[in-house]
Amino acid sequence: MKLLLFFLFTFSMFETPTIEKDRERWKPYYFDIKPQKNAENWFLPFDVSDRKKISNIKIISIFGDHRDSYYKGHIHTAIDINPVKPTTKLIPVYAMANGVVCSVHLGENQKTVVVRHTLKDGKTMFTSYKHLKEVYVSNGQQVDEKTKLARLFTKDESKKYGGDYHHLHLEIRKKFDDYGCASWLTFNNTQLNDRFYNPQVFLKQYVK
């Protein structure tokens, strides 16, 4: 019996957590504050020649891809993107529309800023920006499309972590009830479609 309990305890230590079990750990980083202005005009998150032209970004990895990093087998909840023609070596990331910063969480190479938005029909949604080297905003700060949120890793800075982190992991979220952990704990399409929009579809619909 003792041996069985030992194995059960050991297994539980290495068991992949669920969204429901892990969410409370990230709740303290969330500020429940509403935007002062509706998000009615959307832009690309980079300083490019035309922030309304989707062809000014290149997509490195698509929404719904299989992932073996962080937790093996989770689903990619974002698109990974970069500007086609960066204007500077240090690439800034901007808010995509009017909103308020509601969460800044995780650490180096996974640093994430989440912006809460209210659409003109009153619906709430969120944009989430991950793999940030430097963050220039804080929780509770009202933002618009001119607000510089952070900057990306350079290729050389990315090498320090032994991976490819010099891109923007962009999530378009229906809700943020997981406080961030669904980004690496989404394992099926039900979970994916419950919390996330396909960013490629969203950009085509709203950035125009």
Rosetta blueprint (number, residue, H / E / L):
1 M L
2 K H
3 L H
4 L H
5 L H
6 F H
7 F H
8 L H
9 F H
10 T H
11 F H
12 S H
13 M H
14 F H
15 E L
16 T L
17 P L
18 T L
19 I H
20 E H
21 K H
22 D H
23 R H
24 E H
25 R H
26 W H
27 K H
28 P H
29 Y H
30 Y E
31 F L
32 D L
33 I L
34 K L
35 P L
36 Q L
37 K L
38 N L
39 A L
40 E L
41 N L
42 W L
43 F L
44 L L
45 P L
46 F L
47 D L
48 V L
49 S L
50 D L
51 R L
52 K L
53 K L
54 I H
55 S H
56 N H
57 I E
58 K E
59 I E
60 I E
61 S E
62 I L
63 F L
64 G L
65 D L
66 H E
67 R E
68 D L
69 S L
70 Y L
71 Y L
72 K L
73 G L
74 H E
75 I E
76 H L
77 T L
78 A L
79 I E
80 D E
81 I E
82 N E
83 P E
84 V L
85 K L
86 P L
87 T L
88 T L
89 K L
90 L L
91 I L
92 P E
93 V E
94 Y E
95 A L
96 M L
97 A L
98 N L
99 G E
100 V E
101 V E
102 C E
103 S E
104 V E
105 H E
106 L L
107 G L
108 E L
109 N L
110 Q L
111 K L
112 T E
113 V E
114 V E
115 V E
116 R E
117 H E
118 T E
119 L L
120 K L
121 D L
122 G L
123 K L
124 T E
125 M E
126 F E
127 T E
128 S E
129 Y E
130 K E
131 H L
132 L E
133 K E
134 E E
135 V E
136 Y L
137 V L
138 S L
139 N L
140 G L
141 Q L
142 Q E
143 V E
144 D L
145 E L
146 K L
147 T L
148 K E
149 L E
150 A E
151 R E
152 L E
153 F L
154 T L
155 K H
156 D H
157 E H
158 S H
159 K H
160 K L
161 Y L
162 G L
163 G L
164 D L
165 Y L
166 H L
167 H L
168 L E
169 H E
170 L E
171 E E
172 I E
173 R E
174 K L
175 K L
176 F L
177 D L
178 D L
179 Y L
180 G L
181 C L
182 A H
183 S H
184 W H
185 L H
186 T L
187 F L
188 N L
189 N H
190 T H
191 Q H
192 L H
193 N H
194 D H
195 R H
196 F E
197 Y E
198 N L
199 P H
200 Q H
201 V H
202 F H
203 L H
204 K H
205 Q H
206 Y H
207 V L
208 K L
